[in-house]
Structures are given as structure tokens and as C-alpha cells.
């Protein structure tokens, strides 16, 4: 393993080499410190009652844990980032499998977990061909293995749920992890996560302020067309502004291209959120889990990333690429 590869994987001393990483980290720390003061001020002014205050505090305490859990692996090195995303993928699949009943299909669930593990290995190894081959191979394996139970009744449902689960939590989340093979991975992953989370906030704010007409009332009653459009505009501006520094000196340092990237992140993020809402409505569930107070499960918090990650990966990859200067197959020795 070269020194360059080792530094990317484990070089936490280089965590703040890029200005965007430093600025966003300091900004998040400042926000976490300021929020309790804002809660106290709103309570003193009588703007929030005791119940609302309790709900806000639960959400704040959740973010007080979530932000370090997300940020620390990214700062420590690509190895911890990839492993962390792989673990997140498995835990999200666990919530999905329990919700849809797929956890009863032990063989198919085991195959999906093995597939997610192999994707994590391919990402860590920087073995792009294997990474891309795993999705069709996993789908073919799920289709074939499901036959062995010799239970034609429910076959289509079992296979469809398995393939959907692998594609969402193996393939889509794997694209998020593969970004870590780039030397500039920290600001890029931070840009993606920041813009996706901000997209949700922008949609909520615009919807509450301007929203009248519902976007998909049967899927997500609280979402409005104004909220979606407001998020689209504001997220595009955010990605364009931050992306200008993230992609400095590359073909993506272009306002039109960054605007397209921002619009794609906003649209794919909102569609990912609506996709999970559709699953929950179909199952009659409010949340996919109860792990995070005020937010539901992990999947409820990271649903917007599912479709945004591959969109970001392939759009940025077309203009810039990922890890082109990094050694490939660092474990398998290609």
C-alpha cells in the first residue's frame, strides 16, 4: 500500500486540508452550540409551549449524536467512512426487512447482507468493475435462490422485495461510499449530505410559508408544490455556492453545471423521501423504526440520500471522475 493510499484511508491529520471541510465542521459546531440558546429564548418569549419544547429538545439531542456519528468517520479517513456507510446500509436494510416482512426469508436476507458486504469490500478495494458487476450478479442470485424454497406462491413478492432492498441499500448506498476513493472525498461527501439535509429543511420552510396545493397528498400529506419548488431553488443555490469551492480547478467549477447538479440533488432527494413515504403508506406505518427520538429509524433519516447518492456519483464522475489518481484494487492486488 502506497503512502498516498494509506493517507487517504487513515490520514486523519489531513482532515481539514480543504477549506470547505473546515468551514462546514465549524459551522455545524456553532449551530449545535447556538440551538439551546434559541430554544431558551423562544420559551422565555412564549413562542413555544412545553410540549413543543420537549419535541424540539428530542430532535436536538438526536442531531447532537447524529452529526458527530456522521462527521467523525469522514474526518478520520476513507477507511472509516466506507466501513461506516457499509454498516449504515446493513442497519437500514434491517429496518426495511422488518417492516416488509422480508426478515422471515432468512436465506434471501443473508444473501442481501453478503451482497452489501461484498459491495463494501469492492468500494474499500477501489475495484470499480467488481463494484458495478455486483448489482446484476446479486439480482440474478436472488432470483435463483428464491426458487430453491419450492414455494411458487409469493415468489414474485419475495424476489421483488429482495431486489428492491439490495438496490436501495446495497447499490445506492454503495455509491455514497465509493466517493471516498477520491482524494477530495471529504468536501464532496459533506456537500452531498449537507445539501440533502438542507433540501428537507428548505422544503419544510417553503411549504409552511407559501404552501397551499399538496404535492402528493396520498403519499405525504404535508408536502406541497411550493415546498418542493422552494427546495429546488434554494438547494440549487446552496450546491452552486459550496460546489464552486469543492470543485475548484475542475471542469465542474462552472455555474451552469453546478446549478444542474443542485437541481438533480434536490429532485432525487425529494423523490427518495417520497419513495420511502410510499413504502410506509403501503405498509400502514408512520416510521420505519424508533432508534432516533423525534426522527424514527435510521432509514427515516437517510431516505433522501438513497437516490441522491448515485445521481451525484455519476454526474460528478462524468465531469471529474472519482479516484482516478488513486491506486485501484489496493487489497486484491489487481
C-alpha positions in Angstrom: 0.0 0.0 0.0 1.5 3.3 -1.0 1.8 6.3 1.4 -0.8 8.2 -0.7 -3.3 5.4 -0.3 -2.6 5.0 3.4 -3.0 8.7 4.0 -6.4 8.6 2.2 -7.6 5.6 4.2 -6.3 6.5 7.6 -4.8 10.1 7.4 -6.9 12.0 9.9 -4.2 14.6 10.2 -5.2 15.8 6.7 -8.9 16.1 7.7 -9.0 19.9 7.4 -6.8 20.3 4.4 -9.8 21.5 2.4 -11.4 24.8 3.4 -14.9 23.5 2.9 -14.4 20.7 5.4 -13.1 23.1 8.0 -15.8 25.7 7.5 -18.7 23.3 7.5 -17.4 21.5 10.6 -17.1 24.8 12.4 -20.5 25.9 11.2 -22.1 22.7 12.4 -20.4 23.1 15.8 -21.6 26.7 16.1 -25.2 25.7 15.2 -25.2 22.9 17.8 -24.0 25.4 20.4 -26.5 28.1 19.4 -29.6 26.0 19.3 -30.1 25.6 23.1 -29.9 29.4 23.4 -32.5 29.8 20.7 -34.8 27.3 22.5 -34.4 29.1 25.8 -35.1 32.5 24.1 -38.3 31.1 22.4 -39.5 29.7 25.7 -38.9 32.9 27.5 -40.8 34.8 24.9 -43.7 32.3 25.0 -43.3 31.3 21.4 -43.3 27.6 22.1 -45.2 25.7 24.7 -43.8 22.9 27.0 -44.9 20.1 24.6 -43.2 21.7 21.6 -40.1 22.5 23.6 -39.8 18.8 24.6 -40.2 17.7 21.0 -37.6 20.2 19.8 -35.2 19.1 22.5 -35.6 15.4 21.5 -34.8 16.3 17.9 -31.8 18.4 19.0 -30.4 15.7 21.2 -30.7 13.3 18.2 -28.8 15.6 16.0 -26.2 16.1 18.8 -25.5 12.4 18.4 -26.1 12.1 14.6 -23.8 14.9 13.4 -20.7 13.5 15.2 -21.5 10.0 14.2 -21.6 11.1 10.5 -18.8 13.6 10.6 -16.2 11.8 12.7 -15.6 8.8 10.3 -15.4 11.2 7.4 -12.7 13.2 9.2 -10.8 10.1 10.5 -10.2 8.7 7.0 -11.7 7.0 4.0 -11.5 3.5 5.6 -13.8 4.5 8.5 -16.1 6.4 6.1 -16.5 3.3 3.9 -16.9 0.9 6.8 -19.4 3.3 8.4 -21.5 3.6 5.3 -21.4 -0.2 4.9 -22.7 -0.6 8.5 -25.4 2.0 7.9 -26.5 0.1 4.8 -27.0 -3.1 6.7 -28.9 -1.4 9.6 -31.1 0.4 7.0 -31.8 -2.9 5.3 -32.6 -4.4 8.7 -35.3 -1.8 9.3 -36.7 -2.3 5.8 -36.7 -6.1 6.1 -38.6 -6.0 9.4 -41.1 -3.5 8.0 -41.9 -5.5 4.9 -41.6 -8.9 6.5 -38.6 -10.0 4.5 -36.7 -10.8 7.7 -38.6 -14.1 7.7 -36.8 -15.1 4.5 -33.6 -16.0 6.2 -31.7 -17.2 3.1 -32.6 -14.2 1.0 -31.8 -11.7 3.8 -28.5 -13.4 4.4 -27.7 -13.2 0.6 -28.5 -9.5 0.7 -26.3 -8.8 3.7 -23.5 -10.8 2.0 -24.1 -8.7 -1.1 -23.9 -5.4 0.8 -20.7 -6.7 2.5 -19.2 -7.5 -0.9 -20.1 -4.0 -2.2 -18.4 -2.5 0.9 -15.3 -4.6 0.1 -15.3 -3.6 -3.6 -15.6 0.1 -2.5 -12.8 -0.3 0.0 -10.6 -2.1 -2.6 -11.3 0.6 -5.2 -12.3 -2.2 -7.6 -14.8 -0.4 -9.8 -15.5 -3.2 -12.2 -16.4 -5.6 -9.4 -18.5 -2.9 -7.7 -20.5 -2.4 -10.9 -20.8 -6.2 -11.5 -22.2 -6.9 -8.1 -25.7 -5.5 -8.7 -26.7 -7.7 -11.7 -24.9 -10.7 -10.0 -26.9 -10.1 -6.8 -30.2 -9.7 -8.6 -29.5 -12.9 -10.6 -28.6 -14.7 -7.3 -31.7 -13.6 -5.5 -33.9 -14.7 -8.4 -32.2 -18.1 -8.5 -32.0 -18.7 -4.7 -35.7 -17.8 -4.2 -36.6 -20.8 -6.4 -34.9 -23.3 -4.0 -37.7 -22.9 -1.4 -40.0 -24.6 -3.9 -42.8 -22.2 -2.9 -44.3 -20.6 -6.1 -46.9 -18.8 -4.0 -45.5 -15.4 -3.1 -42.4 -15.9 -5.3 -42.8 -12.6 -7.1 -43.3 -10.7 -3.9 -40.2 -12.3 -2.2 -38.0 -11.6 -5.2 -39.3 -8.1 -5.8 -38.8 -7.1 -2.2 -35.4 -8.6 -2.1 -34.2 -6.9 -5.3 -35.6 -3.6 -4.2 -33.9 -3.9 -0.8 -30.5 -4.8 -2.3 -30.7 -2.0 -4.9 -31.6 0.7 -2.4 -29.3 -0.3 0.5 -26.5 -2.1 -1.4 -26.2 -0.4 -4.8 -27.4 3.1 -4.0 -25.7 3.4 -0.6 -22.6 1.9 -2.1 -22.3 4.8 -4.4 -22.1 7.1 -1.4 -19.2 5.0 -0.1 -17.3 4.9 -3.4 -16.9 8.7 -3.3 -14.3 8.0 -0.5 -11.9 6.6 -3.1 -11.3 10.2 -4.3 -8.5 12.3 -2.7 -11.1 15.1 -2.4 -13.8 12.9 -0.8 -14.3 14.8 2.4 -15.7 18.0 1.0 -17.7 16.1 -1.7 -19.5 13.8 0.8 -20.1 16.7 3.1 -21.5 18.7 0.2 -23.9 15.8 -0.7 -25.1 15.2 2.9 -25.3 18.9 3.7 -27.4 19.7 0.6 -29.7 16.7 1.0 -30.5 17.6 4.7 -30.8 21.3 3.8 -33.2 20.3 1.0 -35.5 18.7 3.5 -35.4 21.8 5.7 -35.9 24.2 2.7 -39.0 22.1 1.6 -40.4 22.3 5.1 -39.8 26.1 5.4 -41.2 26.9 2.0 -44.1 24.6 2.4 -45.1 26.2 5.8 -44.6 29.7 4.4 -46.0 29.5 0.9 -47.6 26.1 0.5 -51.2 25.6 -0.4 -51.5 23.0 -3.0 -50.5 19.5 -2.0 -47.8 17.7 -4.0 -48.7 14.0 -3.3 -51.5 14.1 -0.7 -52.0 10.3 -0.6 -48.2 9.7 -0.2 -47.1 12.5 2.0 -49.9 14.9 3.1 -47.6 17.5 4.5 -45.6 18.1 1.3 -46.7 20.9 -1.0 -45.8 22.0 -4.5 -44.5 25.3 -3.2 -42.3 23.4 -0.7 -40.8 21.3 -3.5 -40.1 24.3 -5.7 -38.7 26.3 -2.9 -36.3 23.4 -2.0 -35.4 23.1 -5.6 -34.4 26.7 -5.9 -32.6 27.0 -2.5 -30.8 23.7 -2.8 -29.6 24.6 -6.3 -28.2 27.9 -4.9 -26.5 26.1 -2.0 -24.9 23.5 -4.1 -23.7 26.1 -6.6 -22.2 28.2 -3.9 -20.5 25.5 -1.9 -19.7 23.4 -5.0 -17.7 26.3 -6.5 -15.1 25.8 -3.8 -15.4 22.0 -3.6 -14.7 21.5 -7.3 -12.3 24.4 -7.7 -9.9 23.9 -10.6 -12.0 21.1 -12.2 -14.5 21.2 -15.2 -17.3 21.3 -12.6 -16.3 24.8 -11.4 -19.0 26.1 -13.7 -22.2 27.9 -12.6 -24.4 26.1 -15.2 -23.0 22.7 -14.4 -23.3 23.2 -10.6 -26.8 24.5 -11.0 -27.8 21.3 -12.8 -26.1 19.3 -10.0 -28.0 21.2 -7.4 -31.3 20.6 -9.2 -30.6 16.9 -9.5 -29.7 16.6 -5.8 -32.9 18.4 -4.8 -35.2 16.3 -7.1 -33.6 13.0 -6.3 -33.6 13.8 -2.6 -37.3 14.6 -2.6 -38.1 11.5 -4.7 -36.1 9.3 -2.3 -38.2 10.8 0.6 -41.4 10.2 -1.3 -40.3 6.7 -2.2 -39.9 5.7 1.5 -43.2 7.5 2.3 -44.9 5.4 -0.4 -43.5 2.2 1.3 -44.6 3.3 4.7 -48.1 4.2 3.5 -48.4 0.9 1.7 -47.5 -0.9 5.0 -49.6 1.4 7.2 -46.5 2.6 9.1 -45.6 6.1 10.5 -41.9 5.4 10.9 -39.6 2.6 9.8 -38.0 2.4 13.3 -37.7 4.0 16.7 -33.9 4.2 17.0 -33.7 8.0 16.7 -36.0 10.0 19.0 -38.0 12.5 17.0 -36.9 11.1 13.7 -38.0 7.4 13.7 -35.4 5.0 12.4 -32.2 5.4 10.5 -34.0 4.8 7.3 -36.4 7.7 8.1 -33.4 10.0 8.4 -31.4 8.8 5.4 -34.1 8.1 2.9 -33.3 11.3 0.8 -29.7 10.0 0.3 -30.8 6.8 -1.3 -31.5 8.2 -4.8 -29.3 11.3 -4.5 -26.1 9.3 -3.9 -26.0 7.5 -7.3 -27.2 10.7 -9.1 -24.4 12.7 -7.5 -21.8 9.9 -8.1 -22.5 9.5 -11.9 -23.0 13.2 -12.6 -19.7 14.3 -10.8 -18.0 11.2 -12.2 -18.8 12.2 -15.8 -17.0 15.5 -15.4 -14.4 14.9 -12.8 -14.2 11.1 -12.0 -13.5 9.5 -8.7 -10.1 8.3 -7.5 -8.6 8.5 -11.0 -5.2 9.3 -9.4 -5.6 6.6 -6.7 -4.2 3.1 -6.9 -7.0 0.6 -7.8 -7.5 -2.8 -6.1 -5.5 -2.0 -3.1 -6.5 -5.2 -1.3 -7.0 -7.7 -4.1 -3.8 -6.6 -5.9 -5.0 -6.0 -9.4 
